[in-house]
Amino acid sequence: MGTEEAPVRYVLLLIPCILAVIAPFYNAVDPRLFGFPFFYWFLLVLIPVSSLFIYLASRVGR
């Protein structure tokens, strides 16, 4: 791993963490998706999105 790839990896890993931590900003009922309040479906969507970011971070620099 070169020094130029390290910051990119950290940013890619930090994005989903920040999205999950800022719950007070998206703690809302509306909009609903299939009956789920926004808070819950956003967290459910964040699971595969986080997996994608982790995969991308692992592929940087290979």
C-alpha positions as CSV (number, residue, x, y, z in Angstrom):
1,M,0.0,0.0,0.0
2,G,1.5,3.3,-1.1
3,T,1.1,6.5,0.8
4,E,-1.2,8.0,-1.8
5,E,-3.8,5.2,-1.5
6,A,-4.0,5.4,2.3
7,P,-6.0,8.6,2.6
8,V,-8.4,7.4,-0.1
9,R,-9.0,4.2,1.8
10,Y,-9.7,6.1,5.0
11,V,-12.2,8.4,3.3
12,L,-14.0,5.4,1.7
13,L,-14.2,3.7,5.1
14,L,-15.2,7.0,6.9
15,I,-18.2,7.8,4.7
16,P,-20.5,5.0,5.9
17,C,-19.5,5.6,9.5
18,I,-20.4,9.2,9.3
19,L,-23.7,8.4,7.6
20,A,-24.6,6.0,10.4
21,V,-23.6,8.4,13.1
22,I,-25.6,11.4,12.0
23,A,-28.9,9.8,13.1
24,P,-30.3,13.0,14.5
25,F,-30.3,14.6,11.1
26,Y,-32.3,11.8,9.5
27,N,-34.4,10.7,12.5
28,A,-37.8,11.2,10.7
29,V,-40.9,9.3,10.0
30,D,-41.5,10.6,6.5
31,P,-40.8,9.7,3.7
32,R,-42.0,6.1,4.1
33,L,-40.9,3.2,1.9
34,F,-43.0,0.1,2.0
35,G,-44.4,1.2,5.3
36,F,-41.0,1.7,6.9
37,P,-40.2,5.1,8.4
38,F,-37.2,6.9,6.8
39,F,-35.0,6.2,9.8
40,Y,-35.3,2.4,9.4
41,W,-35.2,2.1,5.7
42,F,-32.2,4.4,5.5
43,L,-30.3,2.2,7.9
44,L,-31.4,-0.9,5.9
45,V,-30.1,0.7,2.7
46,L,-26.9,1.7,4.4
47,I,-25.9,-1.9,5.0
48,P,-25.2,-2.8,1.3
49,V,-23.9,0.7,0.7
50,S,-21.4,0.2,3.6
51,S,-20.4,-3.2,2.1
52,L,-19.7,-1.5,-1.2
53,F,-17.5,1.2,0.4
54,I,-15.6,-1.5,2.3
55,Y,-15.1,-3.4,-1.0
56,L,-13.9,-0.3,-2.8
57,A,-11.5,0.5,0.0
58,S,-10.0,-2.9,-0.2
59,R,-9.6,-2.7,-3.9
60,V,-7.8,0.7,-3.9
61,G,-4.1,0.3,-4.6
62,R,-4.3,-3.3,-5.8
